[in-house]
Amino acid sequence: MSADWPAIVDNTWPAARYIRDGAFLLREGQGGGSRVSAATLQGTVTTGAIAEAEDKMREMGQRRLFMIRPGDTKLDADLEVRGYTVLDPVNIYSCPAAMLTDLPVPRVTVFAVWEPLAIMHEIWSRAGIGPARWAVMQRARGPKTGLLSRRKDKPAGAGFAAIHETTAMVHALEILPEHQREGLGGWAMRAAAFWALDQGAETLSVICTKANAGANALYRSLGMQIAGQYHYRVLNQTGEPI
């Protein structure tokens, strides 16, 4: 049985509010990024249904943004005709969590800690992950943790992981530029795997954009496989919210 990736994403990186409106599920993101702001198709796509969803997104002060998942071929084509452009195609990677516990994480390299420490917020801020996305982490209701990476006794990276049912998903994994290419991303994922198993999860997963060559190479090097994909369609017009 394949994993329910929409449910995993929504539960480990939740929107502030969900609104079922006809054919679409709308998300109020409150500035938390595309993943918590995009509308997803729940029924039959029609011109009228798209227009209604657009109106609701504008009422929320959000840009007109739709997530296109496998099978949403007609919606994808209809939005292209309406002037929507493709934004941020992504890969979902996963693997059995136990697969990444074959090596012990070196002592004091990664700490699993909740609540996030001030230094973790500083690291995220440097990567453009600000208070609106910290609020997303706080909203996650299941088991969750922050991941603080260290290099030579200095903070070097931060991440977040949460669990839905038996799947843990890593979000907001950032390594400071001066500590990249030192293997810290891999150790952070391994630490997340150990934490996930301790919490009763069986699968470890992560999302990254297809354009992020470094992240894709990292997850492939760990033996993780692409388990799902999606992209967004956004209407870029003058006066649209960013």
N, C-alpha and C positions, 0 to 999 in steps of 0.2 A: 504493500500500500504506500503510495507516494505521500510525501509530507504536504500539509496544507500551508504553503508558503504565504499566501495572503494573511491568514490568521496568525502565523508566526510573526510576520512583520508588524502587524497591527497591535499585537499584544506585547512585543518586546520594544517597540518604538511607537507608542500610541499618540494619536492626535488628541487635541484638547476636547474635541466634540465630534460625534458622528451623526450625520443626518441622512436618513433614507428618504430620497426624493424621487419617486417614480422609478425610472430605469437605472438610477445611479445612487451610489453611496458616496456622500460628500464628506470631506474632512475639513474641520477648522484647525488650522495649524498654529495660529498665533505666532507666526514668524519662525516656526521650527523647521522650515525647509520643505522641499518637494514631497518627500515621502509621507508627511503628515498633512499635506495640503491638497493632494491630488484627488480627483473624483475617479471612481472605478465603476465599471459597468456591472450591474446586477440583473438586468433584464434585457428587453429587446431595444436595440438602438433605433431611434427615429430622429428626424430633424427637430421635431418639437421637443423631444426629451433632451437633446443636446442644448437647445436654446434655454430650456428651463434650468438645467444645471449651470449654464453660464450665468444666468441671472442670479442664482443663489450664491455662486462664488463671488460675484461682484458685490452683492449685498454684504458678504462677510469681509469685504475689503481685500480679497485675494485675487491674484491673477487667474485667468482661465487656463486650467491645467488638468490634464487627464492622464492617468496611468494606463498604459496599453500592455495588457498581459497576453500570454499565448491564447489564441482563439479569438482575440478582439480584432480580427482582420477588417471587418466592415467598419467598426468604429474608427480604426486607424485610417482607412481610406476616406471616410466621411470628414474626419477632422482635417486631413490634408487638403481636401477640396475647400474647406472653410478657411484655409490660410494658416493652419497650425503647423509648426515646425517640430522636428524631432529634437528631444532634449535628453541628455544623459542616459543612453542605453547602459544597462547594468547586467552583471552576472551575479547569481547567487551560488556560492560555493558551499559544499557540505562534506562531512566525513564522519565516520563513527568517532565519538570523542575519545574512546580508548586508543585509537590509532595514534593520537598525538601525546600519549603518555608513555611512549616507549623510551623516552629520555627524561631524566629528572631535570627540572628547571634549576639552574645554578642558584645557590643561596644568595639572597638579597638582590636578585635580578628583577623579579616581578612580585608585587604584593597585590593580593585581592583585598580591597577595602571598600566599605560602604559606611558612612557617607563619603563622597569624594573630598579629598583634601584640597586646601587652597592652591597648592602647587599644581594639582591636576587641572583646576580651572584655569590657571595661568597658561599651562601647556595647550589646553583646548583653545583658549582665546587667541593664542599665536597662530593657530590653524584656522581661525574664523568660526570656531564652534563656541558661540556665546550663550548668554542666559536663556534665550528662547529654546535652545537645544538642551540645555541643562534641565529645563522644565520638562522636556519630553522624558528624560531619564527618570525624573522624580515621579512621573505619572505611571511608569511601568509597575504593575501590581504583583507580578510573580517574583520568584527569587531573582535577585540582581546583585551586581557588584561592579565596583570600579577596578581598573587595572592600572597600577602605577609601576612603570618601568624605571630602572635605575642603571646607570653606567658609571663605574668608578666612583661610587658613593654620591652621585649627583642625579637628580631627577632627569629622566630622558624621554619619557613618553607617558601617555594616558589612554585609556580605553574604557569601554563600558560593555557589559554583557548581561543579558537577561534570558529567562527561560519561559517558554510556553509549552506546556505538556512535557514532552520528552526531548525537546530541541532547544539548545542554547544558541543564541545569536549574538555575535560581537558587533558592536556599533562604535563609531567615533574613535577608532583606533588611530592615534597620531603619535609619531615619533619625531622629536625635534630634529630639524635639518642637520644640526651638527653631530647628531648621533645616528643618522641613517647609514645604512650599509654596514651595520655592526651586528646584525642578527637579532636585534631587539624585537622586531615585529614577529619573528618566528617564536621567540621565547614567550612573548605575550599571548600568542595563540595557544601555545602549549600550557601556559598557566591557566588560560580560560578553560582548556579541556579538563585539567585536573579539578578545577572548581566545579565545572558542569557535572562531572561524574560524582563528586561529593554531594551534589544537590539532587542526584537521581536522574539527571538527563542522560540520554544515550547518543545524541547527535550534536555536533558542533557545526555552526554555519556562520557565514559572513557575507555581506553584500559589498561590491565595489563597482565603480563605473568601468566600462570596457576601455575607456581612454586612459585609465590609471595603469600603465604598463608595469610599474614596480609592484603594485599590490597584486595584480593578476599573477605575476611571476612568483611572488611570495607564496600565494595560496596553492599554486600548482606545485611548487617545490616541496610543500608539506604533504603532497599527495591528495589534496582536496579536489573534488570533482565539481563541475558545473551542474547544479541541480535545477536551475531555473533562470529565466531571463525576463526582463521587461524594459520598457522605455516610456518616456513621457511625450506628450504632445502639448505644446504651449502656444498661446496666441500672443505674439509680440506686436503690440500696437501702441502708439503714442497714448499716454495716459493710463496704461495698464499698471497695476501694482507690481512691484518687483518681488 
